[in-house]
Amino acid sequence: MPPIRVYHSFRSPYSRLGLHILSREGIEAELVPFTGPPDGVAFNDPVANPLKLSYYMQDAPRMTMRMGLPIFPPQPFDVDLGPSYKAAVAAGLAGKGLAYALVVSDARWGKGRDISDLSVLEICAEKAGWDKSAVSSAQNDSDVAAEMKRHRALISEDGVFGVPFAVMGPRKYWGHDRFGLLAEDANKEAQATP
């Protein structure tokens, strides 16, 4: 089976749903924090479009509740996601990527926590079964920086324009509502592999 990469952002409630689908379906994937579209490609921020924002304010809660998850919009909304992404990359390198990403996403979108606060991220690390001191050390870790640089190249290579976004071989899946299809295709690939 080809490796699966999943691009996510703690800014997106839909990424949270996609991460939960990965967990529920038992899909193993490399998680890549989405730090923006490829260089030279404009980012169409849904929050900047009043009509899209109005729709999201209706749709994100209903999709979240449909999955049986709590929702509590974060306050403040726009925070520096850099520390959370660095910690998520370090967690991935330590084999705790999905567990940590789920806890951080749930802290932001299920409890309204400010995930730019390192103490919040440390609590998330403990809940994910990961060393909380690794959150602080990740902020200036050269291995984390190198991995994030590699991720920027993958974002360009895979043509990622939004999240959640998954890539399995030549196939791409955008939106949490496509992750069921990803699971079906991954299961077919696994069965076909001798």
C-alpha positions as CSV (number, residue, x, y, z in Angstrom):
1,M,0.0,0.0,0.0
2,P,1.4,3.5,-0.8
3,P,2.1,5.6,2.2
4,I,-0.6,8.1,3.2
5,R,0.1,11.7,4.1
6,V,-2.5,13.8,5.8
7,Y,-2.3,17.6,5.9
8,H,-4.1,19.2,8.8
9,S,-4.4,22.5,10.6
10,F,-5.4,23.2,14.2
11,R,-7.1,26.3,12.8
12,S,-9.7,24.2,11.0
13,P,-12.6,22.4,12.7
14,Y,-12.8,20.2,9.7
15,S,-9.2,19.0,10.2
16,R,-10.2,17.9,13.7
17,L,-13.0,15.8,12.1
18,G,-10.6,14.4,9.6
19,L,-8.1,13.4,12.4
20,H,-10.9,11.7,14.3
21,I,-11.9,9.7,11.2
22,L,-8.3,8.6,10.8
23,S,-8.3,7.4,14.4
24,R,-11.7,5.7,14.1
25,E,-10.7,3.9,10.9
26,G,-7.3,2.9,12.1
27,I,-5.6,4.6,9.2
28,E,-1.8,5.1,9.7
29,A,-0.6,8.2,8.0
30,E,2.2,10.7,8.2
31,L,0.7,13.9,9.6
32,V,1.8,17.2,8.1
33,P,0.8,20.5,9.7
34,F,-0.4,22.8,6.9
35,T,1.6,26.0,7.2
36,G,0.0,27.5,4.2
37,P,-0.3,26.8,0.5
38,P,2.7,26.4,-1.8
39,D,4.8,29.5,-2.2
40,G,3.3,31.8,-4.8
41,V,-0.2,30.4,-4.3
42,A,-2.7,32.7,-2.6
43,F,-4.5,31.5,0.5
44,N,-8.2,32.0,0.3
45,D,-9.0,32.4,4.0
46,P,-12.6,31.3,4.6
47,V,-12.9,33.6,7.6
48,A,-12.2,36.6,5.2
49,N,-15.3,35.7,3.1
50,P,-18.5,36.7,5.0
51,L,-20.7,34.3,3.1
52,K,-18.4,31.4,3.5
53,L,-17.9,32.2,7.2
54,S,-21.6,32.3,7.7
55,Y,-21.9,28.9,6.1
56,Y,-19.0,27.5,8.2
57,M,-20.6,28.8,11.4
58,Q,-23.7,26.6,10.5
59,D,-21.9,23.6,9.0
60,A,-18.9,23.0,11.4
61,P,-21.1,22.6,14.5
62,R,-23.6,20.2,12.7
63,M,-20.8,18.1,11.3
64,T,-19.0,18.0,14.6
65,M,-22.2,17.0,16.5
66,R,-22.9,14.4,13.8
67,M,-19.6,12.7,14.7
68,G,-20.6,12.8,18.4
69,L,-17.9,15.4,19.4
70,P,-18.3,18.5,21.5
71,I,-17.7,21.9,19.9
72,F,-16.7,25.1,21.6
73,P,-15.3,27.7,19.3
74,P,-11.8,28.9,20.4
75,Q,-11.3,32.4,21.9
76,P,-9.3,34.1,20.7
77,F,-9.8,32.6,17.2
78,D,-6.6,33.7,15.4
79,V,-3.6,32.7,17.5
80,D,0.0,31.9,16.6
81,L,-0.2,28.2,15.5
82,G,3.6,27.9,15.1
83,P,4.2,26.5,18.6
84,S,1.5,23.9,18.2
85,Y,2.8,22.9,14.8
86,K,6.4,22.5,16.1
87,A,5.1,20.4,19.0
88,A,3.0,18.3,16.7
89,V,6.0,17.6,14.4
90,A,8.1,16.6,17.5
91,A,5.2,14.4,18.6
92,G,5.2,12.7,15.2
93,L,8.9,12.1,15.4
94,A,8.3,10.5,18.8
95,G,5.6,8.2,17.5
96,K,2.8,10.2,19.1
97,G,1.7,12.3,16.1
98,L,-2.0,11.3,15.8
99,A,-2.6,11.0,19.6
100,Y,-1.2,14.5,20.1
101,A,-2.9,16.1,17.1
102,L,-6.2,14.7,18.3
103,V,-5.8,16.1,21.8
104,V,-4.7,19.5,20.6
105,S,-7.6,19.7,18.1
106,D,-10.0,18.7,20.8
107,A,-8.5,21.3,23.2
108,R,-9.0,24.0,20.6
109,W,-12.4,23.0,19.1
110,G,-13.9,21.0,21.9
111,K,-12.9,23.1,24.8
112,G,-12.1,26.5,23.3
113,R,-8.5,26.5,24.6
114,D,-5.7,28.8,23.4
115,I,-3.3,26.5,21.8
116,S,-0.6,29.2,21.4
117,D,-0.1,28.8,25.1
118,L,2.7,26.3,25.8
119,S,1.2,25.3,29.1
120,V,-2.0,24.2,27.2
121,L,0.2,22.3,24.8
122,E,2.0,20.6,27.7
123,I,-1.3,19.4,29.2
124,C,-2.2,18.1,25.7
125,A,1.1,16.2,25.6
126,E,0.4,14.5,28.9
127,K,-3.1,13.5,27.8
128,A,-1.6,12.0,24.6
129,G,0.9,10.0,26.7
130,W,3.9,12.1,25.5
131,D,6.5,13.9,27.6
132,K,5.3,17.4,28.3
133,S,8.8,18.8,28.4
134,A,9.2,17.9,24.7
135,V,6.7,20.7,23.9
136,S,9.2,23.4,25.0
137,S,12.3,21.7,23.5
138,A,10.5,21.3,20.2
139,Q,10.3,25.1,19.8
140,N,14.0,25.4,19.0
141,D,14.8,21.8,17.9
142,S,16.9,21.5,14.7
143,D,15.3,18.1,13.8
144,V,11.8,19.7,14.1
145,A,13.0,22.6,11.9
146,A,14.4,20.2,9.3
147,E,11.1,18.2,9.3
148,M,9.1,21.4,8.9
149,K,11.2,22.4,5.9
150,R,10.6,19.0,4.4
151,H,6.9,19.4,5.0
152,R,6.9,22.7,3.1
153,A,8.4,20.9,0.2
154,L,5.7,18.2,0.5
155,I,3.0,20.8,0.5
156,S,4.3,22.1,-2.8
157,E,4.8,18.6,-4.3
158,D,1.3,17.4,-3.4
159,G,-0.3,20.7,-4.4
160,V,-2.1,21.2,-1.1
161,F,-4.5,24.1,-1.1
162,G,-6.7,23.5,2.0
163,V,-7.3,21.1,4.9
164,P,-7.8,18.4,5.7
165,F,-6.1,16.9,2.7
166,A,-4.8,13.4,2.2
167,V,-2.6,11.9,-0.4
168,M,-2.3,8.2,-1.1
169,G,-0.1,7.5,-4.1
170,P,-1.5,9.5,-7.0
171,R,-4.9,9.9,-5.3
172,K,-5.9,13.0,-3.4
173,Y,-8.7,13.6,-0.9
174,W,-9.8,17.0,0.2
175,G,-12.2,17.5,3.1
176,H,-13.1,15.3,6.0
177,D,-16.1,14.1,4.2
178,R,-13.7,12.4,1.7
179,F,-11.8,10.5,4.4
180,G,-14.4,7.7,4.3
181,L,-13.4,7.2,0.7
182,L,-9.7,7.3,1.8
183,A,-10.5,4.5,4.3
184,E,-12.2,2.4,1.6
185,D,-9.3,2.9,-0.8
186,A,-6.7,2.2,1.9
187,N,-8.5,-1.1,2.9
188,K,-8.7,-2.2,-0.8
189,E,-5.0,-1.4,-1.2
190,A,-4.1,-3.4,2.0
191,Q,-6.2,-6.4,0.8
192,A,-4.5,-6.3,-2.6
193,T,-1.0,-6.2,-1.2
194,P,0.4,-9.7,-0.8
